[in-house]
Amino acid sequence: MKPCVVDAGHKPVQKLFVRNGTDIYQCPDCGCLMADIDFNKAQYEDNTYYTMSLISKEEIENKWALRWRYVLSRIVSIIRSSGSSSLTLLDVGAGNGYFVSLAAGEYGFTAKGLGISSEEIQFARDVIGVQLIREDVTDHQGNYDVVTCFNVIEHVVDPQLFLAALVDRVKPGGILVLSTPNTICLRARIRGLKKWERIDPPHHINLFPGKALRALVKRHDLEEESYETLSTYITIVNTRNLILRRFFFHFLKLFNLGADHFLIVRKKT
Ligand SMILES: [Zn+2]
């Protein structure tokens, strides 16, 4: 197994267990979880993949709107506090395109989204009404006030290289917004890592506790603006009741126990 993906100078990684036939390792220094597997692009063409598993815009809104409106309101408040009037946004790994559609339609961004799957791009166009660009971030030209990348960094083999490509797309003084599964979220704590569903090779390759994610971004020219955790919906409660969902969303956020890290960093000028 390779050294820790957060910092090769960390102590040698230790094998934890085998999941889906793949060895899972953990760094004793930063706690990062690593699956000993390569990236397989073809799996994201499958139309049963989760971003396309909901079939109507209403279903997608019901599941995701609370989270993405909260994220966009945080981004807007941070951008506004810096006095920036320009509002360009690039979403890397735009999934079903719903976030790009909200950013442009409700929050005034000139928003673009990158995807790697032709199936997803077709889904985004037909179901959400957004035209995404089929391109890797390393090939994309242009600089943006805001670059967002939600639940993608855990899918790549080398998060440092990927992060460098994201940072390249941010204007100096602009912000990068990341989310990725939280290895110390409430669900992981209750179930234990051995039963935690987010360890699911070949999809997720590297998973981070907050400490490891922050160590990762520290190695780039970035200053932390905000760190919180987010939940989409609570499967333990499994409710469609919006008031209850809102309560759990904010309750888990209060204790940083939400399912995903939500980190906003600013590129140094
Ligand atoms: Zn480490």
py3Dmol code that shows the C-alpha trace and the ligand (Angstrom):
import py3Dmol

protein = """\
ATOM      1  CA  MET A   1       0.000   0.000   0.000  1.00  0.00           C
ATOM      2  CA  LYS A   2       1.097   3.565  -0.807  1.00  0.00           C
ATOM      3  CA  PRO A   3       1.830   6.103   1.923  1.00  0.00           C
ATOM      4  CA  CYS A   4      -0.915   8.345   3.384  1.00  0.00           C
ATOM      5  CA  VAL A   5      -2.572  10.440   0.636  1.00  0.00           C
ATOM      6  CA  VAL A   6      -2.796  13.482   2.924  1.00  0.00           C
ATOM      7  CA  ASP A   7       0.914  13.570   3.736  1.00  0.00           C
ATOM      8  CA  ALA A   8       3.454  10.961   2.580  1.00  0.00           C
ATOM      9  CA  GLY A   9       5.490  11.860   5.687  1.00  0.00           C
ATOM     10  CA  HIS A  10       2.856  10.345   7.996  1.00  0.00           C
ATOM     11  CA  LYS A  11       3.503   6.966   9.697  1.00  0.00           C
ATOM     12  CA  PRO A  12       2.967   3.838   7.519  1.00  0.00           C
ATOM     13  CA  VAL A  13      -0.732   3.113   6.930  1.00  0.00           C
ATOM     14  CA  GLN A  14      -2.356   0.182   8.760  1.00  0.00           C
ATOM     15  CA  LYS A  15      -4.765  -2.355   7.301  1.00  0.00           C
ATOM     16  CA  LEU A  16      -8.196  -2.227   8.972  1.00  0.00           C
ATOM     17  CA  PHE A  17     -10.354  -4.756   7.105  1.00  0.00           C
ATOM     18  CA  VAL A  18     -11.531  -5.878   3.667  1.00  0.00           C
ATOM     19  CA  ARG A  19     -14.657  -4.289   2.066  1.00  0.00           C
ATOM     20  CA  ASN A  20     -16.081  -5.418  -1.292  1.00  0.00           C
ATOM     21  CA  GLY A  21     -12.914  -7.446  -1.866  1.00  0.00           C
ATOM     22  CA  THR A  22     -10.711  -4.360  -1.379  1.00  0.00           C
ATOM     23  CA  ASP A  23      -8.193  -3.765   1.428  1.00  0.00           C
ATOM     24  CA  ILE A  24      -9.042  -0.703   3.557  1.00  0.00           C
ATOM     25  CA  TYR A  25      -6.159   1.095   5.285  1.00  0.00           C
ATOM     26  CA  GLN A  26      -5.992   3.902   7.824  1.00  0.00           C
ATOM     27  CA  CYS A  27      -3.286   6.479   8.510  1.00  0.00           C
ATOM     28  CA  PRO A  28      -2.357   6.370  12.216  1.00  0.00           C
ATOM     29  CA  ASP A  29      -1.435  10.088  12.122  1.00  0.00           C
ATOM     30  CA  CYS A  30      -4.395  11.815  10.417  1.00  0.00           C
ATOM     31  CA  GLY A  31      -7.047   9.060  10.438  1.00  0.00           C
ATOM     32  CA  CYS A  32      -7.600   9.127   6.657  1.00  0.00           C
ATOM     33  CA  LEU A  33      -9.184   5.904   5.324  1.00  0.00           C
ATOM     34  CA  MET A  34      -7.788   4.588   2.026  1.00  0.00           C
ATOM     35  CA  ALA A  35      -9.033   1.810  -0.263  1.00  0.00           C
ATOM     36  CA  ASP A  36      -6.287  -0.005  -2.160  1.00  0.00           C
ATOM     37  CA  ILE A  37      -7.928   0.392  -5.572  1.00  0.00           C
ATOM     38  CA  ASP A  38      -7.598   2.429  -8.790  1.00  0.00           C
ATOM     39  CA  PHE A  39     -10.094   4.926 -10.214  1.00  0.00           C
ATOM     40  CA  ASN A  40     -12.578   3.354 -12.618  1.00  0.00           C
ATOM     41  CA  LYS A  41     -14.288   5.988 -14.754  1.00  0.00           C
ATOM     42  CA  ALA A  42     -16.687   3.565 -16.441  1.00  0.00           C
ATOM     43  CA  GLN A  43     -18.687   2.962 -13.221  1.00  0.00           C
ATOM     44  CA  TYR A  44     -20.016   6.544 -13.361  1.00  0.00           C
ATOM     45  CA  GLU A  45     -21.739   5.891 -16.702  1.00  0.00           C
ATOM     46  CA  ASP A  46     -24.159   3.540 -14.976  1.00  0.00           C
ATOM     47  CA  ASN A  47     -27.605   5.125 -14.855  1.00  0.00           C
ATOM     48  CA  THR A  48     -28.370   3.470 -11.525  1.00  0.00           C
ATOM     49  CA  TYR A  49     -25.626   5.641  -9.976  1.00  0.00           C
ATOM     50  CA  TYR A  50     -27.152   7.650  -7.131  1.00  0.00           C
ATOM     51  CA  THR A  51     -27.279  11.126  -8.667  1.00  0.00           C
ATOM     52  CA  MET A  52     -29.575   9.717 -11.349  1.00  0.00           C
ATOM     53  CA  SER A  53     -31.540   7.305  -9.195  1.00  0.00           C
ATOM     54  CA  LEU A  54     -34.244   9.922  -8.498  1.00  0.00           C
ATOM     55  CA  ILE A  55     -36.314  10.312 -11.589  1.00  0.00           C
ATOM     56  CA  SER A  56     -38.111  13.647 -11.324  1.00  0.00           C
ATOM     57  CA  LYS A  57     -37.040  17.195 -10.457  1.00  0.00           C
ATOM     58  CA  GLU A  58     -39.591  17.184  -7.601  1.00  0.00           C
ATOM     59  CA  GLU A  59     -37.998  14.094  -6.039  1.00  0.00           C
ATOM     60  CA  ILE A  60     -34.535  15.632  -6.363  1.00  0.00           C
ATOM     61  CA  GLU A  61     -35.786  18.876  -4.805  1.00  0.00           C
ATOM     62  CA  ASN A  62     -37.398  17.008  -1.915  1.00  0.00           C
ATOM     63  CA  LYS A  63     -34.144  15.242  -1.083  1.00  0.00           C
ATOM     64  CA  TRP A  64     -31.539  17.913  -1.841  1.00  0.00           C
ATOM     65  CA  ALA A  65     -33.048  21.419  -1.728  1.00  0.00           C
ATOM     66  CA  LEU A  66     -32.606  21.974   2.013  1.00  0.00           C
ATOM     67  CA  ARG A  67     -28.914  21.169   1.820  1.00  0.00           C
ATOM     68  CA  TRP A  68     -28.068  23.051  -1.365  1.00  0.00           C
ATOM     69  CA  ARG A  69     -29.982  26.202  -0.436  1.00  0.00           C
ATOM     70  CA  TYR A  70     -28.150  26.264   2.890  1.00  0.00           C
ATOM     71  CA  VAL A  71     -24.781  25.800   1.119  1.00  0.00           C
ATOM     72  CA  LEU A  72     -25.555  28.554  -1.405  1.00  0.00           C
ATOM     73  CA  SER A  73     -26.655  30.975   1.317  1.00  0.00           C
ATOM     74  CA  ARG A  74     -23.343  30.385   3.151  1.00  0.00           C
ATOM     75  CA  ILE A  75     -21.348  30.923  -0.071  1.00  0.00           C
ATOM     76  CA  VAL A  76     -23.231  34.141  -0.832  1.00  0.00           C
ATOM     77  CA  SER A  77     -22.691  35.518   2.682  1.00  0.00           C
ATOM     78  CA  ILE A  78     -18.942  34.818   2.497  1.00  0.00           C
ATOM     79  CA  ILE A  79     -18.573  36.265  -1.017  1.00  0.00           C
ATOM     80  CA  ARG A  80     -20.567  39.376  -0.056  1.00  0.00           C
ATOM     81  CA  SER A  81     -18.541  39.969   3.117  1.00  0.00           C
ATOM     82  CA  SER A  82     -15.425  40.206   0.931  1.00  0.00           C
ATOM     83  CA  GLY A  83     -17.084  42.963  -1.141  1.00  0.00           C
ATOM     84  CA  SER A  84     -16.930  41.000  -4.406  1.00  0.00           C
ATOM     85  CA  SER A  85     -19.625  41.911  -6.925  1.00  0.00           C
ATOM     86  CA  SER A  86     -18.677  39.371  -9.572  1.00  0.00           C
ATOM     87  CA  LEU A  87     -20.424  36.039  -9.245  1.00  0.00           C
ATOM     88  CA  THR A  88     -18.984  33.309 -11.435  1.00  0.00           C
ATOM     89  CA  LEU A  89     -19.198  29.726 -10.204  1.00  0.00           C
ATOM     90  CA  LEU A  90     -17.850  26.391 -11.438  1.00  0.00           C
ATOM     91  CA  ASP A  91     -19.205  23.147  -9.972  1.00  0.00           C
ATOM     92  CA  VAL A  92     -16.764  20.282 -10.510  1.00  0.00           C
ATOM     93  CA  GLY A  93     -18.473  16.902 -10.600  1.00  0.00           C
ATOM     94  CA  ALA A  94     -21.867  18.502 -11.062  1.00  0.00           C
ATOM     95  CA  GLY A  95     -23.836  15.237 -10.769  1.00  0.00           C
ATOM     96  CA  ASN A  96     -27.448  15.688 -11.817  1.00  0.00           C
ATOM     97  CA  GLY A  97     -26.937  19.464 -12.304  1.00  0.00           C
ATOM     98  CA  TYR A  98     -29.432  20.468  -9.617  1.00  0.00           C
ATOM     99  CA  PHE A  99     -26.917  22.590  -7.649  1.00  0.00           C
ATOM    100  CA  VAL A 100     -25.879  24.486 -10.813  1.00  0.00           C
ATOM    101  CA  SER A 101     -29.528  25.087 -11.624  1.00  0.00           C
ATOM    102  CA  LEU A 102     -30.193  26.521  -8.110  1.00  0.00           C
ATOM    103  CA  ALA A 103     -27.001  28.644  -8.145  1.00  0.00           C
ATOM    104  CA  ALA A 104     -27.999  30.235 -11.451  1.00  0.00           C
ATOM    105  CA  GLY A 105     -31.761  30.342 -10.977  1.00  0.00           C
ATOM    106  CA  GLU A 106     -32.089  31.498  -7.346  1.00  0.00           C
ATOM    107  CA  TYR A 107     -28.735  32.968  -6.282  1.00  0.00           C
ATOM    108  CA  GLY A 108     -27.665  35.007  -9.313  1.00  0.00           C
ATOM    109  CA  PHE A 109     -24.478  33.133 -10.206  1.00  0.00           C
ATOM    110  CA  THR A 110     -23.188  32.727 -13.724  1.00  0.00           C
ATOM    111  CA  ALA A 111     -22.810  29.016 -13.076  1.00  0.00           C
ATOM    112  CA  LYS A 112     -21.208  26.193 -15.057  1.00  0.00           C
ATOM    113  CA  GLY A 113     -20.881  22.535 -14.166  1.00  0.00           C
ATOM    114  CA  LEU A 114     -18.395  19.877 -15.216  1.00  0.00           C
ATOM    115  CA  GLY A 115     -19.275  16.202 -15.460  1.00  0.00           C
ATOM    116  CA  ILE A 116     -17.476  13.111 -16.709  1.00  0.00           C
ATOM    117  CA  SER A 117     -20.475  10.905 -17.438  1.00  0.00           C
ATOM    118  CA  SER A 118     -22.441  11.247 -20.668  1.00  0.00           C
ATOM    119  CA  GLU A 119     -25.441   9.594 -18.940  1.00  0.00           C
ATOM    120  CA  GLU A 120     -25.429  12.215 -16.176  1.00  0.00           C
ATOM    121  CA  ILE A 121     -25.034  15.090 -18.626  1.00  0.00           C
ATOM    122  CA  GLN A 122     -28.022  13.840 -20.568  1.00  0.00           C
ATOM    123  CA  PHE A 123     -29.983  13.435 -17.304  1.00  0.00           C
ATOM    124  CA  ALA A 124     -29.077  17.006 -16.198  1.00  0.00           C
ATOM    125  CA  ARG A 125     -30.246  18.367 -19.546  1.00  0.00           C
ATOM    126  CA  ASP A 126     -33.475  16.361 -19.775  1.00  0.00           C
ATOM    127  CA  VAL A 127     -34.605  16.342 -16.112  1.00  0.00           C
ATOM    128  CA  ILE A 128     -33.114  19.516 -14.591  1.00  0.00           C
ATOM    129  CA  GLY A 129     -32.757  21.631 -17.738  1.00  0.00           C
ATOM    130  CA  VAL A 130     -29.045  22.390 -17.267  1.00  0.00           C
ATOM    131  CA  GLN A 131     -26.346  21.940 -19.895  1.00  0.00           C
ATOM    132  CA  LEU A 132     -23.217  20.631 -18.167  1.00  0.00           C
ATOM    133  CA  ILE A 133     -19.781  20.450 -19.788  1.00  0.00           C
ATOM    134  CA  ARG A 134     -18.235  17.013 -20.251  1.00  0.00           C
ATOM    135  CA  GLU A 135     -14.659  17.677 -19.226  1.00  0.00           C
ATOM    136  CA  ASP A 136     -12.089  16.842 -16.538  1.00  0.00           C
ATOM    137  CA  VAL A 137     -11.165  19.773 -14.307  1.00  0.00           C
ATOM    138  CA  THR A 138      -7.523  19.360 -15.394  1.00  0.00           C
ATOM    139  CA  ASP A 139      -8.547  20.120 -19.007  1.00  0.00           C
ATOM    140  CA  HIS A 140     -10.901  22.995 -18.189  1.00  0.00           C
ATOM    141  CA  GLN A 141      -9.775  26.567 -18.828  1.00  0.00           C
ATOM    142  CA  GLY A 142     -10.984  29.653 -16.964  1.00  0.00           C
ATOM    143  CA  ASN A 143     -10.960  31.087 -13.443  1.00  0.00           C
ATOM    144  CA  TYR A 144     -13.948  31.572 -11.163  1.00  0.00           C
ATOM    145  CA  ASP A 145     -14.903  33.502  -8.041  1.00  0.00           C
ATOM    146  CA  VAL A 146     -16.307  30.310  -6.604  1.00  0.00           C
ATOM    147  CA  VAL A 147     -15.321  26.716  -7.360  1.00  0.00           C
ATOM    148  CA  THR A 148     -17.469  24.064  -5.708  1.00  0.00           C
ATOM    149  CA  CYS A 149     -16.744  20.364  -5.542  1.00  0.00           C
ATOM    150  CA  PHE A 150     -19.231  18.258  -3.648  1.00  0.00           C
ATOM    151  CA  ASN A 151     -18.529  14.650  -2.757  1.00  0.00           C
ATOM    152  CA  VAL A 152     -15.973  14.104  -5.488  1.00  0.00           C
ATOM    153  CA  ILE A 153     -12.571  14.243  -3.760  1.00  0.00           C
ATOM    154  CA  GLU A 154     -13.285  10.901  -2.047  1.00  0.00           C
ATOM    155  CA  HIS A 155     -13.565   9.265  -5.489  1.00  0.00           C
ATOM    156  CA  VAL A 156     -10.083  10.194  -6.774  1.00  0.00           C
ATOM    157  CA  VAL A 157      -6.841   8.278  -6.204  1.00  0.00           C
ATOM    158  CA  ASP A 158      -4.647  11.333  -5.537  1.00  0.00           C
ATOM    159  CA  PRO A 159      -6.550  14.042  -3.631  1.00  0.00           C
ATOM    160  CA  GLN A 160      -3.501  16.361  -3.567  1.00  0.00           C
ATOM    161  CA  LEU A 161      -3.263  16.433  -7.376  1.00  0.00           C
ATOM    162  CA  PHE A 162      -7.026  16.865  -7.672  1.00  0.00           C
ATOM    163  CA  LEU A 163      -7.073  19.679  -5.118  1.00  0.00           C
ATOM    164  CA  ALA A 164      -4.253  21.450  -6.999  1.00  0.00           C
ATOM    165  CA  ALA A 165      -6.379  21.301 -10.188  1.00  0.00           C
ATOM    166  CA  LEU A 166      -9.373  22.772  -8.312  1.00  0.00           C
ATOM    167  CA  VAL A 167      -7.249  25.567  -6.804  1.00  0.00           C
ATOM    168  CA  ASP A 168      -5.948  26.420 -10.303  1.00  0.00           C
ATOM    169  CA  ARG A 169      -9.521  27.210 -11.371  1.00  0.00           C
ATOM    170  CA  VAL A 170     -10.123  29.667  -8.489  1.00  0.00           C
ATOM    171  CA  LYS A 171      -9.348  33.362  -9.006  1.00  0.00           C
ATOM    172  CA  PRO A 172      -6.883  34.803  -6.464  1.00  0.00           C
ATOM    173  CA  GLY A 173      -9.046  35.884  -3.511  1.00  0.00           C
ATOM    174  CA  GLY A 174     -11.865  33.578  -4.674  1.00  0.00           C
ATOM    175  CA  ILE A 175     -13.223  30.667  -2.704  1.00  0.00           C
ATOM    176  CA  LEU A 176     -13.188  26.893  -2.977  1.00  0.00           C
ATOM    177  CA  VAL A 177     -16.052  24.958  -1.419  1.00  0.00           C
ATOM    178  CA  LEU A 178     -15.641  21.269  -0.628  1.00  0.00           C
ATOM    179  CA  SER A 179     -17.827  18.572   0.798  1.00  0.00           C
ATOM    180  CA  THR A 180     -16.858  14.953   1.400  1.00  0.00           C
ATOM    181  CA  PRO A 181     -18.039  12.231   3.791  1.00  0.00           C
ATOM    182  CA  ASN A 182     -17.231  12.744   7.465  1.00  0.00           C
ATOM    183  CA  THR A 183     -15.604   9.589   8.906  1.00  0.00           C
ATOM    184  CA  ILE A 184     -16.589  10.645  12.419  1.00  0.00           C
ATOM    185  CA  CYS A 185     -20.236  11.510  11.649  1.00  0.00           C
ATOM    186  CA  LEU A 186     -23.007  10.274  13.950  1.00  0.00           C
ATOM    187  CA  ARG A 187     -23.860   7.327  11.696  1.00  0.00           C
ATOM    188  CA  ALA A 188     -20.229   6.136  11.442  1.00  0.00           C
ATOM    189  CA  ARG A 189     -19.959   6.367  15.229  1.00  0.00           C
ATOM    190  CA  ILE A 190     -23.162   4.437  15.834  1.00  0.00           C
ATOM    191  CA  ARG A 191     -22.455   1.705  13.275  1.00  0.00           C
ATOM    192  CA  GLY A 192     -18.651   1.606  13.605  1.00  0.00           C
ATOM    193  CA  LEU A 193     -16.366   1.865  10.570  1.00  0.00           C
ATOM    194  CA  LYS A 194     -16.793  -1.849   9.796  1.00  0.00           C
ATOM    195  CA  LYS A 195     -20.505  -1.330   9.096  1.00  0.00           C
ATOM    196  CA  TRP A 196     -20.391   2.255   7.776  1.00  0.00           C
ATOM    197  CA  GLU A 197     -21.850   2.291   4.235  1.00  0.00           C
ATOM    198  CA  ARG A 198     -19.690   5.156   2.957  1.00  0.00           C
ATOM    199  CA  ILE A 199     -16.708   2.798   2.820  1.00  0.00           C
ATOM    200  CA  ASP A 200     -17.833   1.400  -0.515  1.00  0.00           C
ATOM    201  CA  PRO A 201     -15.019   0.650  -2.951  1.00  0.00           C
ATOM    202  CA  PRO A 202     -14.800   0.955  -5.931  1.00  0.00           C
ATOM    203  CA  HIS A 203     -16.721   4.290  -5.498  1.00  0.00           C
ATOM    204  CA  HIS A 204     -15.063   5.913  -2.501  1.00  0.00           C
ATOM    205  CA  ILE A 205     -11.274   5.606  -2.469  1.00  0.00           C
ATOM    206  CA  ASN A 206     -10.180   8.051   0.270  1.00  0.00           C
ATOM    207  CA  LEU A 207     -12.298   9.206   3.246  1.00  0.00           C
ATOM    208  CA  PHE A 208     -11.282  11.860   5.743  1.00  0.00           C
ATOM    209  CA  PRO A 209     -11.896  12.962   9.312  1.00  0.00           C
ATOM    210  CA  GLY A 210     -12.069  16.783   9.557  1.00  0.00           C
ATOM    211  CA  LYS A 211      -8.500  16.954  10.815  1.00  0.00           C
ATOM    212  CA  ALA A 212      -7.186  15.152   7.696  1.00  0.00           C
ATOM    213  CA  LEU A 213      -9.251  17.275   5.288  1.00  0.00           C
ATOM    214  CA  ARG A 214      -7.925  20.453   6.879  1.00  0.00           C
ATOM    215  CA  ALA A 215      -4.355  19.092   6.754  1.00  0.00           C
ATOM    216  CA  LEU A 216      -4.903  18.384   3.046  1.00  0.00           C
ATOM    217  CA  VAL A 217      -5.986  21.945   2.171  1.00  0.00           C
ATOM    218  CA  LYS A 218      -3.244  23.475   4.345  1.00  0.00           C
ATOM    219  CA  ARG A 219      -0.706  22.196   1.837  1.00  0.00           C
ATOM    220  CA  HIS A 220      -2.109  24.613  -0.787  1.00  0.00           C
ATOM    221  CA  ASP A 221      -2.321  28.413  -0.819  1.00  0.00           C
ATOM    222  CA  LEU A 222      -5.663  28.442   0.973  1.00  0.00           C
ATOM    223  CA  GLU A 223      -7.042  30.108   4.081  1.00  0.00           C
ATOM    224  CA  GLU A 224      -9.961  28.577   5.956  1.00  0.00           C
ATOM    225  CA  GLU A 225     -13.138  30.692   5.942  1.00  0.00           C
ATOM    226  CA  SER A 226     -15.628  28.256   7.409  1.00  0.00           C
ATOM    227  CA  TYR A 227     -15.943  24.642   8.541  1.00  0.00           C
ATOM    228  CA  GLU A 228     -19.207  22.870   9.367  1.00  0.00           C
ATOM    229  CA  THR A 229     -20.822  19.521   8.707  1.00  0.00           C
ATOM    230  CA  LEU A 230     -23.905  18.879   6.592  1.00  0.00           C
ATOM    231  CA  SER A 231     -26.593  16.258   6.369  1.00  0.00           C
ATOM    232  CA  THR A 232     -28.868  15.633   3.441  1.00  0.00           C
ATOM    233  CA  TYR A 233     -31.478  13.570   5.159  1.00  0.00           C
ATOM    234  CA  ILE A 234     -31.421  11.332   8.168  1.00  0.00           C
ATOM    235  CA  THR A 235     -31.831   7.689   7.233  1.00  0.00           C
ATOM    236  CA  ILE A 236     -32.163   6.700  10.892  1.00  0.00           C
ATOM    237  CA  VAL A 237     -35.287   8.857  11.142  1.00  0.00           C
ATOM    238  CA  ASN A 238     -36.215   8.475   7.466  1.00  0.00           C
ATOM    239  CA  THR A 239     -38.822  11.184   7.461  1.00  0.00           C
ATOM    240  CA  ARG A 240     -40.276  13.446   4.822  1.00  0.00           C
ATOM    241  CA  ASN A 241     -41.305  15.891   7.544  1.00  0.00           C
ATOM    242  CA  LEU A 242     -39.416  19.072   6.676  1.00  0.00           C
ATOM    243  CA  ILE A 243     -39.505  20.556  10.190  1.00  0.00           C
ATOM    244  CA  LEU A 244     -38.047  17.377  11.676  1.00  0.00           C
ATOM    245  CA  ARG A 245     -35.416  17.136   8.934  1.00  0.00           C
ATOM    246  CA  ARG A 246     -34.470  20.767   9.458  1.00  0.00           C
ATOM    247  CA  PHE A 247     -34.142  20.126  13.192  1.00  0.00           C
ATOM    248  CA  PHE A 248     -31.788  17.159  12.675  1.00  0.00           C
ATOM    249  CA  PHE A 249     -29.825  19.017   9.976  1.00  0.00           C
ATOM    250  CA  HIS A 250     -29.029  21.864  12.399  1.00  0.00           C
ATOM    251  CA  PHE A 251     -28.704  19.633  15.463  1.00  0.00           C
ATOM    252  CA  LEU A 252     -26.007  17.469  13.832  1.00  0.00           C
ATOM    253  CA  LYS A 253     -24.306  20.572  12.425  1.00  0.00           C
ATOM    254  CA  LEU A 254     -24.077  22.015  15.929  1.00  0.00           C
ATOM    255  CA  PHE A 255     -21.900  19.094  17.035  1.00  0.00           C
ATOM    256  CA  ASN A 256     -20.020  18.564  13.707  1.00  0.00           C
ATOM    257  CA  LEU A 257     -21.639  15.124  13.477  1.00  0.00           C
ATOM    258  CA  GLY A 258     -23.252  15.608  10.039  1.00  0.00           C
ATOM    259  CA  ALA A 259     -22.704  13.113   7.234  1.00  0.00           C
ATOM    260  CA  ASP A 260     -20.393  15.379   5.213  1.00  0.00           C
ATOM    261  CA  HIS A 261     -17.701  17.941   5.876  1.00  0.00           C
ATOM    262  CA  PHE A 262     -18.519  21.377   4.436  1.00  0.00           C
ATOM    263  CA  LEU A 263     -15.327  23.409   4.116  1.00  0.00           C
ATOM    264  CA  ILE A 264     -14.942  26.861   2.551  1.00  0.00           C
ATOM    265  CA  VAL A 265     -11.395  28.093   1.887  1.00  0.00           C
ATOM    266  CA  ARG A 266     -10.096  31.238   0.209  1.00  0.00           C
ATOM    267  CA  LYS A 267      -7.253  31.313  -2.313  1.00  0.00           C
ATOM    268  CA  LYS A 268      -4.543  33.721  -1.212  1.00  0.00           C
ATOM    269  CA  THR A 269      -4.070  36.799  -3.370  1.00  0.00           C
TER     270      THR A 269
END
"""
ligand_1 = """\
1
ZN
Zn -2.181 10.711 7.182
"""
view = py3Dmol.view(width=600, height=400)
view.addModel(protein, "pdb")
view.setStyle({"model": 0}, {"cartoon": {"style": "trace"}})
view.addModel(ligand_1, "xyz")
view.setStyle({"model": 1}, {"stick": {}})
view.zoomTo()
view.show()
